């Protein structure tokens, strides 16, 4: 066995693809070859380094928000279960009727479109659904929709549930930020800062606020420049302003 | 109210949560929060904000699970949860096309250790920490398919069979992805001339047969 073959076998051994006989040959080679032994030790040390890396912790805010969501979901299911049972019984009875009448009705009945498409939420729905829809819209980068749902959630919000309230406010602030509505984003971040349960990683939050502030101030500078009479603008400023306006239009 | 939560298996806890026991869910969170968060941090290239959002999304999906179904009769809860986390990641990458892969040119800034945290032999410990940080930063440069296999194998101690289930591939594919990943890491470490434990400079040049 040469060293190239040995290196290939080492990798196969680490990925548990090596047969016992080949393994024996590999270790025989390793006993004789210091260079391969050193290479093998490098592979082992990579694995050791990675497996010894400590796990990271999420922010307590996230955990709290998730646990509160679990509590709400359990309550919702407990309420829904008796209604669901009676609905199933009614469903069985009506199924027989439907089957009898199906042939008669077929061809004469046009199904009405639902007023709301699947997945939409109304204010009468439980707040957790509103929050879920809001977050879902945010995840799908539909920030306008996210703002709509989350504002609904916060106006009808769950009482005594600061963690979920905080989650909704944070997602709302980020939605505004992603849309470039920095003034509203800053106001929403400000609400977060005064929130009783400030569990989110403060450093991360400060970065987001600073980023927002910077964009907001940029915009103020731009609008100030636009307010100047044309002859007071220098030529050097024009390309930058055009670039900035274009950038904003795209984002 | 659960008497001793630690005596339950993950699968039992999940069944209890579906039956309406919130404390069972809290115990599952305690068991998996760090592992899942670290997995997500690895997958999104150490982006804290995104990892935090994906972490929330993963567990909120778990909150909404209504039935455990046939999946867990043949697989472990950890496999199930990592599969959710992975799907959340894939959804995220699909939404933000182009950020899935991370270039190796994007050097990760490695934070210095805190003063007084290095013990009796600061030089050796510092070197070890530097090596560990370097290896971690190289992992973020691997293709996502290799990164997840490396994480699941080394950080979660998952057998390749389970990794294959999480990643929705065959066992042999999982193994070969792991092999490519380790090969790539060792090649990069050697190229960077890092004095790892298996540094070639310590080898006997005459030892080659």
Interface residues (C-beta under 8 A of the other chain):
Chain A: X2 X3 X11 X12 X14 X15 X16 X17 X29 X32 X33 X34 X35 X36 X37 X38 X39 X40 X41 X42 X43 X44 X45 X46 X47 X49 X50 X51 X52 X53 X55 X56 X57 X58 X59 X62 X63 X65 X66 X67 X69 X70 X71 X73 X74 X77 X78 X132 X135 X139 X140 X141 X167 X201 X204 X208
Chain B: X17 X20 X21 X22 X25 X26 X29 X33 X34 X35 X37 X38 X41 X48 X49 X51 X52 X53 X55 X56 X57 X59 X60 X63 X64 X66 X91 X92 X95 X96 X131 X132 X135 X136 X139 X150 X154 X155 X157 X160 X172 X175 X176 X178 X179 X182 X183 X185 X186 X189 X190 X196 X197 X198 X199 X200 X202 X203 X204 X205 X207 X208 X209
